[in-house]
């Protein structure tokens, strides 16, 4: 995930938090895997709406969205920090 986001956005700040332990037993992800929070800041997001930023992150993660990620919370900004 870190590599894909770094390649796509050259972020000035990137934090990936695995929240999976908080969702063990959750329907659709019974083993608790796949729940993440991403905080990313990149000039690539300049001029983009919040929805467009989220779509860009989903696109950058590609197949991971179908296999490894069950839920993703995104905080994306164009400023110096997420």
mmCIF file as gemmi writes it, N, C-alpha and C atoms, coordinates in Angstrom:
data_model
loop_
_atom_site.group_PDB
_atom_site.id
_atom_site.type_symbol
_atom_site.label_atom_id
_atom_site.label_alt_id
_atom_site.label_comp_id
_atom_site.label_asym_id
_atom_site.label_entity_id
_atom_site.label_seq_id
_atom_site.pdbx_PDB_ins_code
_atom_site.Cartn_x
_atom_site.Cartn_y
_atom_site.Cartn_z
_atom_site.occupancy
_atom_site.B_iso_or_equiv
_atom_site.pdbx_formal_charge
_atom_site.auth_seq_id
_atom_site.auth_asym_id
_atom_site.pdbx_PDB_model_num
ATOM 1 N N . UNK Axp A 1 ? 0.835 -1.177 0 1 0 ? 1 A 1
ATOM 2 C CA . UNK Axp A 1 ? 0 0 0 1 0 ? 1 A 1
ATOM 3 C C . UNK Axp A 1 ? 0.886 1.249 0 1 0 ? 1 A 1
ATOM 4 N N . UNK Axp A 2 ? 1.88 1.266 0.869 1 0 ? 2 A 1
ATOM 5 C CA . UNK Axp A 2 ? 2.776 2.416 0.96 1 0 ? 2 A 1
ATOM 6 C C . UNK Axp A 2 ? 3.48 2.662 -0.382 1 0 ? 2 A 1
ATOM 7 N N . UNK Axp A 3 ? 3.961 1.605 -0.998 1 0 ? 3 A 1
ATOM 8 C CA . UNK Axp A 3 ? 4.672 1.74 -2.268 1 0 ? 3 A 1
ATOM 9 C C . UNK Axp A 3 ? 3.756 2.274 -3.368 1 0 ? 3 A 1
ATOM 10 N N . UNK Axp A 4 ? 2.552 1.742 -3.462 1 0 ? 4 A 1
ATOM 11 C CA . UNK Axp A 4 ? 1.607 2.192 -4.487 1 0 ? 4 A 1
ATOM 12 C C . UNK Axp A 4 ? 1.251 3.665 -4.319 1 0 ? 4 A 1
ATOM 13 N N . UNK Axp A 5 ? 0.974 4.079 -3.091 1 0 ? 5 A 1
ATOM 14 C CA . UNK Axp A 5 ? 0.616 5.47 -2.843 1 0 ? 5 A 1
ATOM 15 C C . UNK Axp A 5 ? 1.806 6.405 -3.064 1 0 ? 5 A 1
ATOM 16 N N . UNK Axp A 6 ? 2.986 5.957 -2.676 1 0 ? 6 A 1
ATOM 17 C CA . UNK Axp A 6 ? 4.185 6.773 -2.874 1 0 ? 6 A 1
ATOM 18 C C . UNK Axp A 6 ? 4.481 6.971 -4.353 1 0 ? 6 A 1
ATOM 19 N N . UNK Axp A 7 ? 4.344 5.911 -5.14 1 0 ? 7 A 1
ATOM 20 C CA . UNK Axp A 7 ? 4.581 6.004 -6.582 1 0 ? 7 A 1
ATOM 21 C C . UNK Axp A 7 ? 3.566 6.912 -7.258 1 0 ? 7 A 1
ATOM 22 N N . UNK Axp A 8 ? 2.323 6.816 -6.835 1 0 ? 8 A 1
ATOM 23 C CA . UNK Axp A 8 ? 1.253 7.573 -7.492 1 0 ? 8 A 1
ATOM 24 C C . UNK Axp A 8 ? 1.256 9.05 -7.131 1 0 ? 8 A 1
ATOM 25 N N . UNK Axp A 9 ? 1.629 9.388 -5.894 1 0 ? 9 A 1
ATOM 26 C CA . UNK Axp A 9 ? 1.43 10.753 -5.413 1 0 ? 9 A 1
ATOM 27 C C . UNK Axp A 9 ? 2.67 11.477 -4.914 1 0 ? 9 A 1
ATOM 28 N N . UNK Axp A 10 ? 3.804 10.806 -4.769 1 0 ? 10 A 1
ATOM 29 C CA . UNK Axp A 10 ? 5.005 11.427 -4.194 1 0 ? 10 A 1
ATOM 30 C C . UNK Axp A 10 ? 4.611 12.288 -2.982 1 0 ? 10 A 1
ATOM 31 N N . UNK Axp A 11 ? 4.01 11.675 -1.979 1 0 ? 11 A 1
ATOM 32 C CA . UNK Axp A 11 ? 3.469 12.444 -0.856 1 0 ? 11 A 1
ATOM 33 C C . UNK Axp A 11 ? 4.532 13.142 -0.015 1 0 ? 11 A 1
ATOM 34 N N . UNK Axp A 12 ? 4.147 14.276 0.545 1 0 ? 12 A 1
ATOM 35 C CA . UNK Axp A 12 ? 5.002 14.967 1.497 1 0 ? 12 A 1
ATOM 36 C C . UNK Axp A 12 ? 4.792 14.386 2.897 1 0 ? 12 A 1
ATOM 37 N N . UNK Axp A 13 ? 3.665 13.732 3.099 1 0 ? 13 A 1
ATOM 38 C CA . UNK Axp A 13 ? 3.369 13.033 4.354 1 0 ? 13 A 1
ATOM 39 C C . UNK Axp A 13 ? 2.478 11.842 4.021 1 0 ? 13 A 1
ATOM 40 N N . UNK Axp A 14 ? 2.763 10.712 4.647 1 0 ? 14 A 1
ATOM 41 C CA . UNK Axp A 14 ? 1.952 9.514 4.428 1 0 ? 14 A 1
ATOM 42 C C . UNK Axp A 14 ? 1.954 8.687 5.701 1 0 ? 14 A 1
ATOM 43 N N . UNK Axp A 15 ? 0.767 8.427 6.199 1 0 ? 15 A 1
ATOM 44 C CA . UNK Axp A 15 ? 0.598 7.589 7.378 1 0 ? 15 A 1
ATOM 45 C C . UNK Axp A 15 ? -0.453 6.542 7.059 1 0 ? 15 A 1
ATOM 46 N N . UNK Axp A 16 ? -0.109 5.287 7.304 1 0 ? 16 A 1
ATOM 47 C CA . UNK Axp A 16 ? -1.041 4.18 7.089 1 0 ? 16 A 1
ATOM 48 C C . UNK Axp A 16 ? -1.231 3.493 8.433 1 0 ? 16 A 1
ATOM 49 N N . UNK Axp A 17 ? -2.466 3.445 8.875 1 0 ? 17 A 1
ATOM 50 C CA . UNK Axp A 17 ? -2.789 2.845 10.167 1 0 ? 17 A 1
ATOM 51 C C . UNK Axp A 17 ? -3.642 1.613 9.929 1 0 ? 17 A 1
ATOM 52 N N . UNK Axp A 18 ? -3.204 0.489 10.464 1 0 ? 18 A 1
ATOM 53 C CA . UNK Axp A 18 ? -3.961 -0.758 10.358 1 0 ? 18 A 1
ATOM 54 C C . UNK Axp A 18 ? -4.933 -0.818 11.534 1 0 ? 18 A 1
ATOM 55 N N . UNK Axp A 19 ? -6.212 -0.644 11.237 1 0 ? 19 A 1
ATOM 56 C CA . UNK Axp A 19 ? -7.262 -0.669 12.253 1 0 ? 19 A 1
ATOM 57 C C . UNK Axp A 19 ? -7.942 -2.037 12.346 1 0 ? 19 A 1
ATOM 58 N N . UNK Axp A 20 ? -7.373 -3.043 11.711 1 0 ? 20 A 1
ATOM 59 C CA . UNK Axp A 20 ? -8.023 -4.347 11.599 1 0 ? 20 A 1
ATOM 60 C C . UNK Axp A 20 ? -8.36 -4.968 12.945 1 0 ? 20 A 1
ATOM 61 N N . UNK Axp A 21 ? -7.505 -4.791 13.92 1 0 ? 21 A 1
ATOM 62 C CA . UNK Axp A 21 ? -7.743 -5.393 15.24 1 0 ? 21 A 1
ATOM 63 C C . UNK Axp A 21 ? -9.047 -4.908 15.87 1 0 ? 21 A 1
ATOM 64 N N . UNK Axp A 22 ? -9.529 -3.753 15.447 1 0 ? 22 A 1
ATOM 65 C CA . UNK Axp A 22 ? -10.767 -3.202 15.997 1 0 ? 22 A 1
ATOM 66 C C . UNK Axp A 22 ? -12.016 -3.787 15.336 1 0 ? 22 A 1
ATOM 67 N N . UNK Axp A 23 ? -11.816 -4.627 14.317 1 0 ? 23 A 1
ATOM 68 C CA . UNK Axp A 23 ? -12.954 -5.127 13.545 1 0 ? 23 A 1
ATOM 69 C C . UNK Axp A 23 ? -13.011 -6.646 13.448 1 0 ? 23 A 1
ATOM 70 N N . UNK Axp A 24 ? -12.308 -7.346 14.295 1 0 ? 24 A 1
ATOM 71 C CA . UNK Axp A 24 ? -12.334 -8.803 14.269 1 0 ? 24 A 1
ATOM 72 C C . UNK Axp A 24 ? -13.768 -9.282 14.438 1 0 ? 24 A 1
ATOM 73 N N . UNK Axp A 25 ? -14.196 -10.177 13.562 1 0 ? 25 A 1
ATOM 74 C CA . UNK Axp A 25 ? -15.549 -10.719 13.608 1 0 ? 25 A 1
ATOM 75 C C . UNK Axp A 25 ? -16.55 -9.929 12.801 1 0 ? 25 A 1
ATOM 76 N N . UNK Axp A 26 ? -16.17 -8.798 12.273 1 0 ? 26 A 1
ATOM 77 C CA . UNK Axp A 26 ? -17.042 -7.95 11.465 1 0 ? 26 A 1
ATOM 78 C C . UNK Axp A 26 ? -17.475 -8.701 10.202 1 0 ? 26 A 1
ATOM 79 N N . UNK Axp A 27 ? -18.748 -8.67 9.891 1 0 ? 27 A 1
ATOM 80 C CA . UNK Axp A 27 ? -19.265 -9.338 8.695 1 0 ? 27 A 1
ATOM 81 C C . UNK Axp A 27 ? -18.499 -8.863 7.468 1 0 ? 27 A 1
ATOM 82 N N . UNK Axp A 28 ? -18.068 -9.799 6.638 1 0 ? 28 A 1
ATOM 83 C CA . UNK Axp A 28 ? -17.324 -9.465 5.438 1 0 ? 28 A 1
ATOM 84 C C . UNK Axp A 28 ? -15.823 -9.48 5.65 1 0 ? 28 A 1
ATOM 85 N N . UNK Axp A 29 ? -15.404 -9.453 6.877 1 0 ? 29 A 1
ATOM 86 C CA . UNK Axp A 29 ? -13.974 -9.494 7.205 1 0 ? 29 A 1
ATOM 87 C C . UNK Axp A 29 ? -13.823 -10.156 8.566 1 0 ? 29 A 1
ATOM 88 N N . UNK Axp A 30 ? -14.308 -11.367 8.668 1 0 ? 30 A 1
ATOM 89 C CA . UNK Axp A 30 ? -14.366 -12.062 9.954 1 0 ? 30 A 1
ATOM 90 C C . UNK Axp A 30 ? -13.026 -12.173 10.669 1 0 ? 30 A 1
ATOM 91 N N . UNK Axp A 31 ? -11.934 -12.227 9.904 1 0 ? 31 A 1
ATOM 92 C CA . UNK Axp A 31 ? -10.632 -12.354 10.555 1 0 ? 31 A 1
ATOM 93 C C . UNK Axp A 31 ? -10.053 -11.002 10.955 1 0 ? 31 A 1
ATOM 94 N N . UNK Axp A 32 ? -10.752 -9.911 10.648 1 0 ? 32 A 1
ATOM 95 C CA . UNK Axp A 32 ? -10.315 -8.595 11.071 1 0 ? 32 A 1
ATOM 96 C C . UNK Axp A 32 ? -9.358 -7.898 10.13 1 0 ? 32 A 1
ATOM 97 N N . UNK Axp A 33 ? -8.918 -8.568 9.08 1 0 ? 33 A 1
ATOM 98 C CA . UNK Axp A 33 ? -7.965 -7.941 8.164 1 0 ? 33 A 1
ATOM 99 C C . UNK Axp A 33 ? -8.645 -6.932 7.258 1 0 ? 33 A 1
ATOM 100 N N . UNK Axp A 34 ? -7.854 -6.015 6.76 1 0 ? 34 A 1
ATOM 101 C CA . UNK Axp A 34 ? -8.314 -5.143 5.708 1 0 ? 34 A 1
ATOM 102 C C . UNK Axp A 34 ? -8.95 -3.83 6.103 1 0 ? 34 A 1
ATOM 103 N N . UNK Axp A 35 ? -8.852 -3.402 7.336 1 0 ? 35 A 1
ATOM 104 C CA . UNK Axp A 35 ? -9.396 -2.105 7.764 1 0 ? 35 A 1
ATOM 105 C C . UNK Axp A 35 ? -8.238 -1.136 7.983 1 0 ? 35 A 1
ATOM 106 N N . UNK Axp A 36 ? -8.206 -0.061 7.21 1 0 ? 36 A 1
ATOM 107 C CA . UNK Axp A 36 ? -7.078 0.865 7.266 1 0 ? 36 A 1
ATOM 108 C C . UNK Axp A 36 ? -7.533 2.315 7.272 1 0 ? 36 A 1
ATOM 109 N N . UNK Axp A 37 ? -6.695 3.161 7.843 1 0 ? 37 A 1
ATOM 110 C CA . UNK Axp A 37 ? -6.825 4.604 7.736 1 0 ? 37 A 1
ATOM 111 C C . UNK Axp A 37 ? -5.585 5.096 7.006 1 0 ? 37 A 1
ATOM 112 N N . UNK Axp A 38 ? -5.789 5.926 5.993 1 0 ? 38 A 1
ATOM 113 C CA . UNK Axp A 38 ? -4.677 6.517 5.245 1 0 ? 38 A 1
ATOM 114 C C . UNK Axp A 38 ? -4.758 8.027 5.399 1 0 ? 38 A 1
ATOM 115 N N . UNK Axp A 39 ? -3.667 8.614 5.833 1 0 ? 39 A 1
ATOM 116 C CA . UNK Axp A 39 ? -3.533 10.068 5.893 1 0 ? 39 A 1
ATOM 117 C C . UNK Axp A 39 ? -2.417 10.428 4.931 1 0 ? 39 A 1
ATOM 118 N N . UNK Axp A 40 ? -2.761 11.164 3.898 1 0 ? 40 A 1
ATOM 119 C CA . UNK Axp A 40 ? -1.792 11.459 2.855 1 0 ? 40 A 1
ATOM 120 C C . UNK Axp A 40 ? -1.881 12.92 2.431 1 0 ? 40 A 1
ATOM 121 N N . UNK Axp A 41 ? -0.722 13.508 2.226 1 0 ? 41 A 1
ATOM 122 C CA . UNK Axp A 41 ? -0.641 14.887 1.756 1 0 ? 41 A 1
ATOM 123 C C . UNK Axp A 41 ? 0.263 14.905 0.533 1 0 ? 41 A 1
ATOM 124 N N . UNK Axp A 42 ? -0.219 15.519 -0.54 1 0 ? 42 A 1
ATOM 125 C CA . UNK Axp A 42 ? 0.541 15.57 -1.774 1 0 ? 42 A 1
ATOM 126 C C . UNK Axp A 42 ? 0.072 16.737 -2.626 1 0 ? 42 A 1
ATOM 127 N N . UNK Axp A 43 ? 0.986 17.367 -3.304 1 0 ? 43 A 1
ATOM 128 C CA . UNK Axp A 43 ? 0.619 18.438 -4.218 1 0 ? 43 A 1
ATOM 129 C C . UNK Axp A 43 ? -0.185 17.893 -5.392 1 0 ? 43 A 1
ATOM 130 N N . UNK Axp A 44 ? -0.142 16.59 -5.616 1 0 ? 44 A 1
ATOM 131 C CA . UNK Axp A 44 ? -0.945 15.972 -6.685 1 0 ? 44 A 1
ATOM 132 C C . UNK Axp A 44 ? -2.436 16.182 -6.432 1 0 ? 44 A 1
ATOM 133 N N . UNK Axp A 45 ? -2.823 16.45 -5.192 1 0 ? 45 A 1
ATOM 134 C CA . UNK Axp A 45 ? -4.232 16.661 -4.853 1 0 ? 45 A 1
ATOM 135 C C . UNK Axp A 45 ? -4.68 18.116 -5.006 1 0 ? 45 A 1
ATOM 136 N N . UNK Axp A 46 ? -3.757 19.001 -5.32 1 0 ? 46 A 1
ATOM 137 C CA . UNK Axp A 46 ? -4.091 20.428 -5.463 1 0 ? 46 A 1
ATOM 138 C C . UNK Axp A 46 ? -5.178 20.615 -6.519 1 0 ? 46 A 1
ATOM 139 N N . UNK Axp A 47 ? -6.211 21.373 -6.157 1 0 ? 47 A 1
ATOM 140 C CA . UNK Axp A 47 ? -7.305 21.659 -7.079 1 0 ? 47 A 1
ATOM 141 C C . UNK Axp A 47 ? -8.341 20.552 -7.202 1 0 ? 47 A 1
ATOM 142 N N . UNK Axp A 48 ? -8.148 19.452 -6.487 1 0 ? 48 A 1
ATOM 143 C CA . UNK Axp A 48 ? -9.088 18.332 -6.552 1 0 ? 48 A 1
ATOM 144 C C . UNK Axp A 48 ? -10.108 18.445 -5.413 1 0 ? 48 A 1
ATOM 145 N N . UNK Axp A 49 ? -11.331 18.054 -5.691 1 0 ? 49 A 1
ATOM 146 C CA . UNK Axp A 49 ? -12.34 17.983 -4.642 1 0 ? 49 A 1
ATOM 147 C C . UNK Axp A 49 ? -12.018 16.793 -3.734 1 0 ? 49 A 1
ATOM 148 N N . UNK Axp A 50 ? -12.581 16.774 -2.532 1 0 ? 50 A 1
ATOM 149 C CA . UNK Axp A 50 ? -12.364 15.617 -1.656 1 0 ? 50 A 1
ATOM 150 C C . UNK Axp A 50 ? -12.766 14.296 -2.322 1 0 ? 50 A 1
ATOM 151 N N . UNK Axp A 51 ? -13.869 14.288 -3.051 1 0 ? 51 A 1
ATOM 152 C CA . UNK Axp A 51 ? -14.304 13.071 -3.734 1 0 ? 51 A 1
ATOM 153 C C . UNK Axp A 51 ? -13.284 12.64 -4.784 1 0 ? 51 A 1
ATOM 154 N N . UNK Axp A 52 ? -12.756 13.587 -5.542 1 0 ? 52 A 1
ATOM 155 C CA . UNK Axp A 52 ? -11.752 13.27 -6.566 1 0 ? 52 A 1
ATOM 156 C C . UNK Axp A 52 ? -10.47 12.733 -5.918 1 0 ? 52 A 1
ATOM 157 N N . UNK Axp A 53 ? -10.11 13.263 -4.76 1 0 ? 53 A 1
ATOM 158 C CA . UNK Axp A 53 ? -8.927 12.767 -4.048 1 0 ? 53 A 1
ATOM 159 C C . UNK Axp A 53 ? -9.132 11.322 -3.623 1 0 ? 53 A 1
ATOM 160 N N . UNK Axp A 54 ? -10.302 11.02 -3.089 1 0 ? 54 A 1
ATOM 161 C CA . UNK Axp A 54 ? -10.602 9.649 -2.669 1 0 ? 54 A 1
ATOM 162 C C . UNK Axp A 54 ? -10.585 8.704 -3.863 1 0 ? 54 A 1
ATOM 163 N N . UNK Axp A 55 ? -11.179 9.118 -4.954 1 0 ? 55 A 1
ATOM 164 C CA . UNK Axp A 55 ? -11.175 8.282 -6.157 1 0 ? 55 A 1
ATOM 165 C C . UNK Axp A 55 ? -9.763 8.036 -6.659 1 0 ? 55 A 1
ATOM 166 N N . UNK Axp A 56 ? -8.907 9.04 -6.569 1 0 ? 56 A 1
ATOM 167 C CA . UNK Axp A 56 ? -7.522 8.888 -7.006 1 0 ? 56 A 1
ATOM 168 C C . UNK Axp A 56 ? -6.78 7.881 -6.123 1 0 ? 56 A 1
ATOM 169 N N . UNK Axp A 57 ? -7.038 7.925 -4.817 1 0 ? 57 A 1
ATOM 170 C CA . UNK Axp A 57 ? -6.414 6.96 -3.903 1 0 ? 57 A 1
ATOM 171 C C . UNK Axp A 57 ? -6.912 5.548 -4.217 1 0 ? 57 A 1
ATOM 172 N N . UNK Axp A 58 ? -8.225 5.379 -4.406 1 0 ? 58 A 1
ATOM 173 C CA . UNK Axp A 58 ? -8.763 4.068 -4.762 1 0 ? 58 A 1
ATOM 174 C C . UNK Axp A 58 ? -8.128 3.547 -6.045 1 0 ? 58 A 1
ATOM 175 N N . UNK Axp A 59 ? -7.993 4.407 -7.035 1 0 ? 59 A 1
ATOM 176 C CA . UNK Axp A 59 ? -7.404 4.006 -8.315 1 0 ? 59 A 1
ATOM 177 C C . UNK Axp A 59 ? -5.94 3.595 -8.138 1 0 ? 59 A 1
ATOM 178 N N . UNK Axp A 60 ? -5.202 4.337 -7.316 1 0 ? 60 A 1
ATOM 179 C CA . UNK Axp A 60 ? -3.792 4.015 -7.092 1 0 ? 60 A 1
ATOM 180 C C . UNK Axp A 60 ? -3.632 2.66 -6.405 1 0 ? 60 A 1
ATOM 181 N N . UNK Axp A 61 ? -4.572 2.319 -5.541 1 0 ? 61 A 1
ATOM 182 C CA . UNK Axp A 61 ? -4.495 1.043 -4.823 1 0 ? 61 A 1
ATOM 183 C C . UNK Axp A 61 ? -4.97 -0.125 -5.674 1 0 ? 61 A 1
ATOM 184 N N . UNK Axp A 62 ? -5.685 0.164 -6.743 1 0 ? 62 A 1
ATOM 185 C CA . UNK Axp A 62 ? -6.067 -0.848 -7.726 1 0 ? 62 A 1
ATOM 186 C C . UNK Axp A 62 ? -6.645 -2.127 -7.15 1 0 ? 62 A 1
ATOM 187 N N . UNK Axp A 63 ? -6.009 -3.238 -7.458 1 0 ? 63 A 1
ATOM 188 C CA . UNK Axp A 63 ? -6.501 -4.563 -7.08 1 0 ? 63 A 1
ATOM 189 C C . UNK Axp A 63 ? -6.543 -4.77 -5.568 1 0 ? 63 A 1
ATOM 190 N N . UNK Axp A 64 ? -5.747 -4.017 -4.822 1 0 ? 64 A 1
ATOM 191 C CA . UNK Axp A 64 ? -5.788 -4.157 -3.357 1 0 ? 64 A 1
ATOM 192 C C . UNK Axp A 64 ? -7.18 -3.852 -2.818 1 0 ? 64 A 1
ATOM 193 N N . UNK Axp A 65 ? -7.914 -2.984 -3.519 1 0 ? 65 A 1
ATOM 194 C CA . UNK Axp A 65 ? -9.26 -2.63 -3.07 1 0 ? 65 A 1
ATOM 195 C C . UNK Axp A 65 ? -10.213 -3.833 -3.171 1 0 ? 65 A 1
ATOM 196 N N . UNK Axp A 66 ? -9.889 -4.78 -4.019 1 0 ? 66 A 1
ATOM 197 C CA . UNK Axp A 66 ? -10.737 -5.966 -4.2 1 0 ? 66 A 1
ATOM 198 C C . UNK Axp A 66 ? -10.292 -7.152 -3.354 1 0 ? 66 A 1
ATOM 199 N N . UNK Axp A 67 ? -9.038 -7.14 -2.912 1 0 ? 67 A 1
ATOM 200 C CA . UNK Axp A 67 ? -8.533 -8.329 -2.239 1 0 ? 67 A 1
ATOM 201 C C . UNK Axp A 67 ? -8.049 -8.096 -0.809 1 0 ? 67 A 1
ATOM 202 N N . UNK Axp A 68 ? -7.262 -7.073 -0.586 1 0 ? 68 A 1
ATOM 203 C CA . UNK Axp A 68 ? -6.608 -6.882 0.705 1 0 ? 68 A 1
ATOM 204 C C . UNK Axp A 68 ? -7.279 -5.866 1.618 1 0 ? 68 A 1
ATOM 205 N N . UNK Axp A 69 ? -8.086 -4.993 1.035 1 0 ? 69 A 1
ATOM 206 C CA . UNK Axp A 69 ? -8.68 -3.906 1.812 1 0 ? 69 A 1
ATOM 207 C C . UNK Axp A 69 ? -10.189 -4.094 1.889 1 0 ? 69 A 1
ATOM 208 N N . UNK Axp A 70 ? -10.696 -4.226 3.1 1 0 ? 70 A 1
ATOM 209 C CA . UNK Axp A 70 ? -12.141 -4.341 3.3 1 0 ? 70 A 1
ATOM 210 C C . UNK Axp A 70 ? -12.753 -2.968 3.536 1 0 ? 70 A 1
ATOM 211 N N . UNK Axp A 71 ? -12.055 -2.124 4.286 1 0 ? 71 A 1
ATOM 212 C CA . UNK Axp A 71 ? -12.548 -0.774 4.591 1 0 ? 71 A 1
ATOM 213 C C . UNK Axp A 71 ? -11.363 0.181 4.624 1 0 ? 71 A 1
ATOM 214 N N . UNK Axp A 72 ? -11.58 1.38 4.064 1 0 ? 72 A 1
ATOM 215 C CA . UNK Axp A 72 ? -10.502 2.356 3.985 1 0 ? 72 A 1
ATOM 216 C C . UNK Axp A 72 ? -11.027 3.739 4.331 1 0 ? 72 A 1
ATOM 217 N N . UNK Axp A 73 ? -10.446 4.338 5.352 1 0 ? 73 A 1
ATOM 218 C CA . UNK Axp A 73 ? -10.737 5.71 5.724 1 0 ? 73 A 1
ATOM 219 C C . UNK Axp A 73 ? -9.614 6.564 5.152 1 0 ? 73 A 1
ATOM 220 N N . UNK Axp A 74 ? -9.976 7.597 4.388 1 0 ? 74 A 1
ATOM 221 C CA . UNK Axp A 74 ? -8.972 8.414 3.709 1 0 ? 74 A 1
ATOM 222 C C . UNK Axp A 74 ? -9.048 9.862 4.176 1 0 ? 74 A 1
ATOM 223 N N . UNK Axp A 75 ? -7.896 10.405 4.533 1 0 ? 75 A 1
ATOM 224 C CA . UNK Axp A 75 ? -7.756 11.83 4.813 1 0 ? 75 A 1
ATOM 225 C C . UNK Axp A 75 ? -6.659 12.309 3.861 1 0 ? 75 A 1
ATOM 226 N N . UNK Axp A 76 ? -7.077 12.959 2.771 1 0 ? 76 A 1
ATOM 227 C CA . UNK Axp A 76 ? -6.144 13.391 1.734 1 0 ? 76 A 1
ATOM 228 C C . UNK Axp A 76 ? -6.159 14.903 1.616 1 0 ? 76 A 1
ATOM 229 N N . UNK Axp A 77 ? -4.972 15.489 1.589 1 0 ? 77 A 1
ATOM 230 C CA . UNK Axp A 77 ? -4.875 16.943 1.488 1 0 ? 77 A 1
ATOM 231 C C . UNK Axp A 77 ? -3.746 17.335 0.535 1 0 ? 77 A 1
ATOM 232 N N . UNK Axp A 78 ? -3.807 18.571 0.082 1 0 ? 78 A 1
ATOM 233 C CA . UNK Axp A 78 ? -2.757 19.106 -0.779 1 0 ? 78 A 1
ATOM 234 C C . UNK Axp A 78 ? -1.799 19.97 0.026 1 0 ? 78 A 1
ATOM 235 N N . UNK Axp A 79 ? -2.053 20.13 1.313 1 0 ? 79 A 1
ATOM 236 C CA . UNK Axp A 79 ? -1.205 20.974 2.161 1 0 ? 79 A 1
ATOM 237 C C . UNK Axp A 79 ? -0.004 20.195 2.654 1 0 ? 79 A 1
ATOM 238 N N . UNK Axp A 80 ? 0.758 20.803 3.526 1 0 ? 80 A 1
ATOM 239 C CA . UNK Axp A 80 ? 1.974 20.195 4.041 1 0 ? 80 A 1
ATOM 240 C C . UNK Axp A 80 ? 1.769 19.021 4.966 1 0 ? 80 A 1
ATOM 241 N N . UNK Axp A 81 ? 0.571 18.797 5.465 1 0 ? 81 A 1
ATOM 242 C CA . UNK Axp A 81 ? 0.31 17.673 6.365 1 0 ? 81 A 1
ATOM 243 C C . UNK Axp A 81 ? -1.092 17.172 6.188 1 0 ? 81 A 1
ATOM 244 N N . UNK Axp A 82 ? -1.308 15.87 6.403 1 0 ? 82 A 1
ATOM 245 C CA . UNK Axp A 82 ? -2.65 15.288 6.161 1 0 ? 82 A 1
ATOM 246 C C . UNK Axp A 82 ? -3.713 15.732 7.108 1 0 ? 82 A 1
